[in-house]
Amino acid sequence: MSTEKSRDGAGRGSGLLKPLIVQSDRTLLLDVHASGAGEARAAIMPFAELEKSPEHIHTYRITPLSLWNAASAGLSPVDIAAAISTYSRYEIPSGILESFTDTMSRYGKIRMVSAISTETAGSTEAAGTAATADTAGLADTLFLLCQDEAIAREIAAAVSLGKYLQPVDGGSAGGGGSVGGAFSLRLIDRGTVKRELIRLGWPVRDEAPFVKGEDLSVGLRQTSRSGRPFAPRDYQVDAAASVYGDGGPGTGYGVIVLPCGSGKTVVGMTVMSLLKTNTLILTTNVAAVHQWIEELLDKTDLEPENIAEYTGVSKSVAPVTIATYQIITWRPDRGGDFPHFRLFRERPWGLIIYDEVHLLPAPVFRVTAELQAVRRLGLTATLIREDGAEDAVFSLVGPKRYDVPWKDLEGKGWIAEAVCTEIRLDLPEDLKIPYAVAAPREKYRIASENPCKEDAVRQLVENHTEDQILVIGQYITQLESLARLLKAPLITGKTANPERERIYAAFKKGEVRVIVVSRVANFAIDLPDASCAIQVSGSFGSRQEEAQRLGRILRPKGGKNAWFYTLVSHYTVEEDFAANRQKFLAEQGYKYSIQHWAI
C-alpha cells in the first residue's frame, strides 16, 4: 500500500512524508504531523509569515516584506532555496525560487551611509565599515548610494522623494569628481526616505551610524526585589540576542513578536542590560508606564532615581524614561508643532523601546523620524496593523528579528491554554424591525448592544465562580449597564489614572473578582490573575483587538485553562465581523467553538 493511501484524517502515516508543500502562489503548507515538521517550521520562519495554524496544516506566505526581513537578517536566496528544497514534499513549482532571488536582490541595491567619496561610493564593504562605528554625535547630512544608474534615475523621478533628496556631485561628497547614483538627505528625513523607498519596492540597507548614548549600568537580578528567583527564559534571551546581534553593522534594531503574557517586558530589560545605555521607553498609557517602572525596579538593579515618568500626570526625565505615545503626539492644534518632541533631545539616548509597536500612532512615525540614529526595539504580540502600515514599522523601527507561535509557548507552559467560545444570541422581537431598517453602522450598534447579552454575561459570571473575570466592550452605555448589573467597577478612557490603578490593584489582590472595562483593556495592562474574558462588543472586525483581548488572560495559571467568550447577535452583521476577528485566533492555532443560547 502506498504511503499516500495509508494516511487518514488525523494525519497518521504523514510522518513518512516530507512536511512542506510549496505552491506557486508563494504559500507554504506545513503538515504538522509529518516527520521533521518542527525543523521545517524553524527553517522557514525567517522568510515566511504565518497566516493560519489550525490543527493539521499550517499556512505560511512568502511576501516581499518577509523576504526583505530575511535579507536584512543575512539570509540569501541560496539559504531559502536550501530550506525549501530540504523539506518540500513535491517538486518545487517552476520559477518560484528565481522570483525570490529577484525580490531579495532589491535589498541592498540602495545603501544609506554617513559619508561617501569617489573611492568608497561603489564599495559596500568600505563605506559600510566607515559608517557603522558608534559616534558621540552625527552629521546633519546622510547619503544614499544607488548600485546602478537605472535605480538612481527611478529615485530621481519619484515625486514623493523630490523634497527630501538632492543629487550629489564629487565636490559636495568629499571626493575629487562626480559620484554617480548618490543623493544627500537631512538626518531628520532618514526614516521618511526609507519608508518612501520601500513603498517604491526598494528597501534600504541602512549603514549610517548609531549614536552611542550615555552609558548606564543596567544589570538583571537573580532574585527579584519581590523575593522570587528571576532569570530570563530561553526564548527571551534568544529574542534579545537577535536584536543585539554582534554589535556591528545592521544590528541594534528590530522588532520582536511574542504573545501577550509571554514577557516582552523582560526582553526589553534584557536588551537594556546588553546595551547599558540611557533608554527611552514609549508605551500606550499611564498604567503601562507604571507597570514598566514596577518591573524595572523589581527585576533590574536600577534605583528609583534612575527611572522617570513622562506623562500627562508627571513630566520628569532620567537615564531611563517611560513616556506615553499620547503625550508625545499631543499638540495644541492640528497644524501646530509637537511640543513634547523635545523629550527626544532631553538626554543622549542610546536605545528607544517601542512597546506595543503595532499600535504606534501615525504621527509618531513622523515625529520620531530623526531617531533613526538611535538603537531601537519594537515589542508586539502581532504585527497586524488595521491601517496596513507594516512597512512603516519595517522602515522606521526595523525588521522582524524574532517570533514564536503562540501554541508553542502554550505547549511549554509559558502561557495558559485558552478555550475560545462564541455564544450566539437572538435579537429580541422588538429590535428585529428596527435592526432591519437601520443604516449599516447603526445595525452594528444595535447588534452589539443586544440586551440579551446582559443575561448571558450574568450567567457566565455565575458559571465561573473560581475565576477572575474581565467583561470587555466597545459602547459605554452598555458597559455602564453591565457594571450596575454585576455590581462591578467600571474602567473607561475617562477613568482617572489613580482610580484605574486602585481598581487594578484590588483585582490583583483578589478583592475584586469582576471588572467591566472598555477598549482601554486592549492596551498593555498587566493583570496576571485574569483567567476569563467576556467580550460583549468590539471594533468591528479588528484582528489586532482580538489578539490584545485574548492576551489579557494568557498569563500561566498553574495548569489551569483560560476562558475567552465572545457574545454575538445571531443573524446580524455582528456575525460577519466576528468571523474576521476569529481569523486571528485560527491563525494562531486556537479552536473556536460556537454555541447558540436561547435567553
C-alpha positions in Angstrom: 0.0 0.0 0.0 1.4 3.4 -0.8 2.1 6.0 1.8 -0.5 8.4 0.4 -3.2 5.8 0.6 -2.3 4.9 4.2 -3.0 8.4 5.5 -6.1 9.1 7.5 -7.8 12.3 8.6 -5.8 12.5 11.8 -2.5 12.6 9.9 -1.3 9.1 10.8 1.2 8.0 8.3 2.2 11.5 7.3 5.4 11.0 9.2 6.7 9.1 6.2 6.4 12.2 4.0 8.3 15.4 4.0 6.3 18.2 5.8 6.3 21.1 3.4 4.1 21.7 0.3 5.3 24.6 -1.8 2.7 26.3 -4.0 3.2 28.6 -7.0 1.3 31.5 -5.3 4.2 31.7 -2.7 2.2 29.9 0.0 3.8 27.1 2.0 1.6 24.4 3.6 3.2 22.7 6.6 1.9 19.3 7.6 2.4 19.4 11.4 2.1 15.6 11.7 4.9 14.9 9.3 8.4 13.9 10.4 10.6 17.0 10.6 7.7 19.5 10.8 9.3 21.3 13.8 12.6 21.6 11.9 10.9 22.8 8.8 8.9 25.4 10.7 12.1 26.7 12.2 13.8 26.8 8.8 11.0 28.8 7.0 10.0 31.2 9.8 12.9 33.7 9.0 11.5 34.3 5.5 7.8 33.4 5.6 4.8 34.8 7.6 2.5 32.6 9.4 -1.1 33.1 8.2 -3.1 30.2 9.7 -2.2 27.4 12.1 -5.2 25.2 12.8 -4.9 21.6 13.9 -3.3 19.8 10.9 -2.0 22.1 8.2 -0.3 25.5 8.9 -0.2 28.1 6.1 2.8 30.4 5.6 3.1 33.1 2.9 6.2 34.5 1.4 5.9 38.2 0.7 8.3 40.9 -0.5 8.4 42.2 3.1 9.1 38.8 4.6 11.9 38.3 2.0 13.4 41.7 2.8 13.2 40.8 6.5 15.2 37.7 5.7 17.7 39.6 3.6 18.3 42.2 6.4 19.0 39.3 8.8 21.7 38.0 6.4 19.9 35.2 4.6 20.5 34.7 0.9 18.3 33.2 -1.8 20.5 30.2 -1.7 19.7 29.7 2.0 15.9 29.9 1.3 16.2 27.6 -1.7 18.1 25.1 0.5 15.4 25.3 3.3 12.5 24.8 0.9 14.3 22.0 -1.1 15.2 20.1 2.1 11.6 19.9 3.4 9.5 20.1 0.2 7.3 17.0 -0.3 6.8 17.6 -4.0 8.7 19.2 -6.8 9.0 23.0 -6.3 7.0 25.0 -8.8 8.9 26.3 -11.8 10.3 29.8 -11.4 9.4 30.4 -7.8 12.9 30.3 -6.5 14.0 32.7 -9.2 11.3 35.1 -8.1 12.6 35.1 -4.6 16.1 36.0 -5.9 14.7 38.9 -7.9 12.8 40.2 -4.8 15.7 39.8 -2.3 18.2 41.3 -4.7 16.4 44.6 -4.3 17.5 44.8 -0.6 20.9 46.5 -0.5 20.8 48.0 -4.0 20.3 51.3 -2.2 22.5 52.0 0.9 22.4 54.8 3.4 25.7 56.0 4.7 27.1 58.9 6.7 29.9 59.8 4.3 30.9 59.0 0.7 33.9 59.6 -1.6 34.8 58.5 -5.1 36.8 55.7 -3.6 34.0 54.3 -1.4 30.9 55.1 -3.4 30.9 51.8 -5.2 32.2 49.7 -2.3 29.7 48.3 0.2 32.4 47.0 2.4 34.5 50.2 2.6 31.6 52.6 3.1 29.8 50.3 5.5 32.8 49.9 7.7 33.3 53.6 8.0 29.7 54.2 8.7 28.8 51.9 11.4 31.0 52.7 14.4 29.4 54.4 17.4 29.9 58.1 17.4 29.1 60.7 20.1 27.3 62.8 17.5 26.2 62.6 13.9 26.5 65.0 10.9 23.3 66.6 9.8 23.6 65.1 6.3 23.4 61.4 5.2 23.8 59.9 1.7 22.0 57.4 -0.4 24.2 55.3 -2.7 22.5 53.5 -5.6 24.1 50.4 -7.1 23.3 51.4 -10.7 22.1 54.3 -12.8 18.7 52.9 -13.6 17.8 52.8 -9.9 19.2 56.3 -9.4 17.1 57.6 -12.3 13.9 56.0 -10.8 14.5 57.6 -7.5 15.3 61.0 -9.0 11.9 60.8 -10.9 9.9 59.8 -7.8 7.7 62.8 -6.9 7.3 61.6 -3.3 11.1 61.8 -2.7 11.7 65.1 -4.5 11.7 67.3 -1.4 14.0 65.1 0.6 16.8 64.1 -1.8 19.4 66.2 -3.6 21.8 64.8 -6.3 25.4 64.7 -5.1 28.5 65.7 -7.1 32.0 64.8 -6.3 32.8 68.1 -4.6 30.0 68.0 -2.1 30.6 64.3 -1.4 34.2 65.0 -0.4 35.8 63.2 -3.4 37.6 64.6 -6.4 35.0 64.1 -9.0 31.3 63.2 -9.7 29.7 60.4 -7.7 27.1 58.6 -9.8 23.9 57.5 -8.3 24.3 59.4 -5.0 21.9 61.7 -3.2 22.1 63.6 0.0 19.4 63.9 2.6 18.9 65.5 6.0 19.4 63.4 9.1 15.8 64.2 10.2 14.5 62.7 7.0 16.2 59.4 7.5 13.1 57.4 8.4 10.8 59.2 6.0 13.0 58.5 3.0 13.4 54.8 3.9 9.6 54.4 4.1 9.0 56.1 0.8 11.7 53.9 -0.9 10.1 50.7 0.5 6.8 51.8 -1.0 8.6 52.0 -4.3 9.9 48.5 -3.8 13.5 49.4 -2.8 14.2 48.6 0.9 17.3 50.4 2.1 20.3 48.9 3.7 20.9 51.4 6.5 24.6 51.6 7.3 24.6 55.0 8.8 25.9 55.0 12.4 24.0 55.0 15.7 24.8 57.5 18.4 26.3 55.6 21.4 24.2 57.3 24.0 25.3 58.0 27.5 26.5 55.0 29.5 24.2 53.5 32.2 24.9 50.4 34.2 21.9 48.0 33.9 22.0 44.5 35.3 19.4 41.8 35.8 18.8 40.5 39.2 18.9 36.8 40.0 16.4 37.3 42.8 13.8 40.0 42.2 13.1 42.7 44.8 9.8 40.9 45.5 11.9 37.9 46.6 11.3 35.5 43.7 14.0 33.8 41.7 14.4 35.5 38.3 16.1 34.6 35.1 15.0 35.4 31.5 13.5 32.4 29.7 15.4 30.8 26.8 13.2 32.4 24.2 13.5 35.8 25.9 17.3 35.6 25.8 17.2 34.5 22.1 14.9 37.3 21.2 17.1 39.9 22.9 20.2 38.5 21.2 18.6 38.6 17.8 18.3 42.4 18.1 21.6 43.0 19.8 23.5 40.8 17.3 27.3 41.2 17.3 27.1 45.0 17.8 28.3 45.5 14.2 26.6 46.9 11.1 23.0 46.1 10.6 22.4 45.2 14.3 20.9 47.0 17.3 17.4 47.5 15.9 14.4 45.4 15.0 11.0 44.0 16.1 10.3 41.1 18.5 6.9 39.3 18.1 5.8 37.3 21.2 2.3 36.5 22.5 0.7 38.6 25.2 1.6 37.3 28.6 4.9 35.8 27.4 7.1 38.5 29.0 8.0 41.0 26.3 9.0 43.5 29.0 11.7 41.0 30.1 13.0 41.0 26.5 13.2 44.8 26.7 15.1 44.7 30.0 17.5 42.1 28.7 18.4 44.3 25.7 18.9 47.2 28.1 21.3 45.0 30.1 23.2 44.2 26.9 23.5 47.8 25.6 23.9 49.6 29.0 22.8 53.0 27.9 20.3 55.7 28.6 16.9 54.4 27.4 13.6 56.0 26.4 10.6 53.7 26.5 7.4 54.6 24.7 4.2 52.8 25.6 0.4 53.1 25.3 -1.0 54.5 28.5 -0.1 55.6 32.1 -1.0 52.2 33.5 1.6 50.6 31.2 4.1 53.3 32.2 3.7 52.4 35.9 3.9 48.7 35.1 7.2 49.2 33.3 8.5 51.1 36.3 7.5 48.3 38.7 9.1 45.7 36.5 12.4 47.6 36.2 12.6 48.2 39.9 11.7 44.6 40.6 14.0 42.8 38.2 17.0 45.1 37.5 19.5 46.8 39.7 18.3 50.3 38.7 17.5 52.6 41.5 14.3 54.7 41.7 16.3 57.9 40.9 17.4 56.3 37.6 13.8 56.0 36.3 11.3 58.7 35.5 7.8 59.0 34.1 6.9 61.4 31.3 3.1 61.6 31.0 0.2 64.0 31.4 0.5 63.3 35.1 4.2 63.8 35.6 6.9 65.1 33.3 10.3 64.1 34.6 13.4 62.9 32.8 16.0 60.4 34.0 18.5 58.0 32.4 15.5 55.6 31.9 12.4 57.5 31.0 9.0 55.9 30.2 6.5 58.0 28.2 3.2 57.5 26.5 2.5 57.8 22.8 -0.3 60.2 23.6 1.9 62.8 25.3 4.5 62.6 22.6 1.9 63.2 19.8 -0.1 65.9 21.6 -0.2 69.3 20.1 -2.4 72.4 20.9 -3.9 72.5 17.4 -3.9 70.4 14.2 -1.3 72.5 12.4 0.9 73.2 15.3 4.2 71.7 16.5 4.6 68.7 18.8 5.9 70.5 22.0 6.8 67.3 23.8 9.1 66.2 21.0 11.8 67.9 23.0 11.9 64.8 25.1 13.8 63.1 22.4 16.6 65.7 22.9 16.5 65.9 26.7 19.2 63.2 27.1 21.7 61.4 24.9 19.5 58.3 24.4 21.2 55.1 23.3 18.1 53.0 23.0 14.4 53.6 22.3 11.9 50.8 23.1 8.6 51.0 21.3 6.1 48.9 23.4 3.1 47.6 21.5 4.8 48.8 18.3 1.8 47.7 16.2 -0.2 50.5 17.9 2.3 53.2 17.0 0.1 56.3 16.1 0.8 57.6 12.7 2.2 60.9 14.0 4.9 59.0 15.8 6.2 57.8 12.5 6.8 61.4 11.6 8.0 63.0 14.8 10.4 60.2 15.6 12.0 60.1 12.1 15.2 61.6 13.3 15.5 58.9 16.0 16.7 56.6 13.3 20.1 57.4 14.7 19.3 55.6 18.0 19.2 51.9 18.5 15.6 50.8 18.7 13.5 47.8 19.8 9.9 47.2 18.9 7.8 44.8 21.0 4.4 43.4 19.9 2.1 40.4 20.1 1.1 40.9 16.4 2.4 42.9 13.5 -1.1 43.1 12.1 -2.0 46.8 11.6 -5.5 47.5 10.5 -4.2 50.5 8.5 -1.8 48.2 6.6 1.3 50.2 7.7 3.5 47.2 8.4 6.1 48.6 6.0 6.3 51.7 8.2 7.3 49.5 11.2 9.9 47.8 9.0 11.3 51.2 7.8 11.2 53.2 11.0 11.8 50.7 13.8 13.3 47.7 12.0 12.7 44.3 10.5 11.2 41.4 12.5 14.1 39.7 14.2 12.3 37.0 16.2 8.9 35.4 16.8 7.4 32.3 18.3 4.0 30.8 17.6 1.5 31.2 20.4 0.7 27.5 20.6 4.4 26.6 21.0 4.7 28.7 24.2 1.3 27.3 25.4 2.6 23.8 24.8 5.7 24.5 27.0 3.5 26.0 29.8 4.8 29.6 29.3 1.3 30.9 28.5 -2.1 29.5 29.6 -4.1 27.2 27.4 -7.1 29.2 26.1 -10.6 27.8 25.5 -12.4 30.1 23.0 -16.1 30.1 22.6 -18.6 32.2 20.5 -22.1 32.4 22.0 -24.8 33.4 19.6 -27.9 35.1 20.9 -31.1 36.0 19.1 -32.2 39.7 18.9 -35.4 40.4 21.0 -38.5 40.6 18.8 -38.9 44.3 19.4 -35.5 45.0 17.9 -35.7 42.9 14.8 -37.6 45.5 12.7 -35.5 48.5 13.9 -32.4 46.4 13.1 -33.8 45.6 9.6 -34.3 49.2 8.6 -31.3 50.7 10.2 -28.2 52.1 8.4 -25.2 49.8 8.3 -23.3 51.4 11.2 -26.4 51.5 13.3 -27.1 47.9 12.6 -23.8 47.0 14.2 -24.5 49.0 17.3 -28.0 47.5 17.7 -26.5 44.0 17.4 -23.6 44.9 19.7 -25.9 46.2 22.4 -28.4 43.3 22.3 -29.9 43.4 25.8 -29.9 39.6 25.9 -26.2 39.8 26.3 -26.7 41.0 29.9 -28.3 37.8 30.9 -25.6 35.8 29.2 -22.9 37.8 30.9 -24.6 37.2 34.3 -24.8 33.5 33.7 -21.2 33.2 32.6 -20.0 35.1 35.7 -22.1 32.7 37.8 -20.6 29.7 36.0 -17.0 30.9 36.7 -17.0 31.4 40.4 -13.4 30.4 40.7 -12.1 32.8 38.0 -11.2 36.5 37.9 -13.2 38.0 35.0 -12.8 40.9 32.6 -16.0 42.0 30.8 -14.8 43.9 27.8 -16.8 46.1 25.4 -17.0 49.0 23.0 -20.0 51.0 24.0 -20.0 52.9 27.2 -23.8 52.9 27.9 -23.7 49.1 27.5 -20.8 48.8 29.9 -22.4 51.1 32.5 -25.5 48.9 32.5 -23.3 45.8 32.9 -21.4 47.3 35.8 -24.6 48.1 37.6 -25.9 44.6 36.9 -22.8 42.9 38.2 -22.0 45.4 40.9 -18.5 45.6 39.5 -16.2 48.6 39.0 -16.1 50.2 35.5 -12.9 51.4 33.8 -13.2 53.6 30.6 -11.0 56.1 28.9 -12.4 58.8 31.2 -11.5 57.0 34.5 -8.7 58.9 36.2 -5.4 57.1 36.3 -5.3 56.9 40.2 -8.7 55.3 40.2 -7.8 52.9 37.4 -4.7 51.7 39.3 -6.7 51.4 42.5 -9.1 49.0 40.7 -6.3 47.1 39.1 -4.6 46.7 42.4 -7.8 45.4 44.1 -8.2 42.9 41.2 -4.7 41.7 41.6 -5.2 41.2 45.3 -8.5 39.3 44.7 -10.5 41.9 46.5 -12.4 42.5 43.2 -13.3 39.5 41.1 -15.0 41.1 38.1 -14.0 44.3 36.2 -16.0 45.9 33.4 -13.6 47.6 31.1 -13.8 49.5 27.8 -11.2 49.4 24.9 -8.5 50.6 27.4 -8.2 46.8 28.2 -6.7 46.4 24.7 -3.5 48.1 25.6 -0.7 46.9 27.8 -2.4 46.3 31.1 -0.8 43.6 33.3 -3.5 41.6 35.2 -1.7 38.2 35.7 -4.6 36.6 37.6 -7.3 37.3 35.0 -8.4 33.9 33.7 -11.7 34.7 32.0 -12.7 37.4 29.4 -16.2 38.0 28.2 -16.2 40.2 25.1 -19.6 41.8 24.6 -18.7 44.2 21.7 -15.7 45.2 19.7 -14.2 47.3 17.0 -15.9 45.8 14.0 -13.6 43.1 12.6 -10.3 44.0 14.2 -8.0 41.0 14.5 -5.5 43.2 16.3 -8.0 43.9 19.0 -8.8 40.2 19.3 -5.1 39.4 19.9 -4.9 42.1 22.6 -8.0 41.0 24.4 -7.1 37.3 24.4 -3.7 38.3 25.6 -5.1 39.7 28.8 -5.8 36.2 30.1 -2.8 34.2 28.9 -0.5 34.5 31.8 0.2 30.9 33.0 -2.3 29.7 35.6 -0.5 26.7 37.1 -2.0 24.4 34.5 -5.5 25.9 34.6 -7.3 27.0 31.4 -8.1 30.5 30.4 -11.6 31.1 29.1 -12.4 33.6 26.2 -16.0 34.2 25.4 -17.4 36.4 22.6 -21.1 37.3 22.6 -22.6 37.7 19.1 -26.1 38.5 17.9 -27.4 35.8 15.6 -28.3 36.6 12.0 -26.8 40.1 12.2 -23.7 41.8 10.7 -22.0 41.1 14.0 -21.6 37.5 12.9 -19.7 38.7 9.8 -17.3 40.9 11.8 -16.8 38.1 14.4 -15.7 35.8 11.7 -12.9 38.2 10.7 -11.9 38.6 14.4 -11.8 34.8 14.8 -9.4 34.6 11.8 -6.6 35.8 14.1 -7.3 33.0 16.6 -7.4 30.4 13.9 -4.1 31.7 12.5 -2.6 31.1 16.0 -3.9 27.6 16.2 -6.8 28.2 18.6 -10.1 26.3 18.1 -13.3 28.4 18.3 -16.4 26.5 19.4 -19.8 28.1 18.6 -22.9 27.7 20.9 -26.4 29.0 20.5 -28.1 30.2 23.7 -31.8 30.9 24.0 -32.2 33.7 26.5 
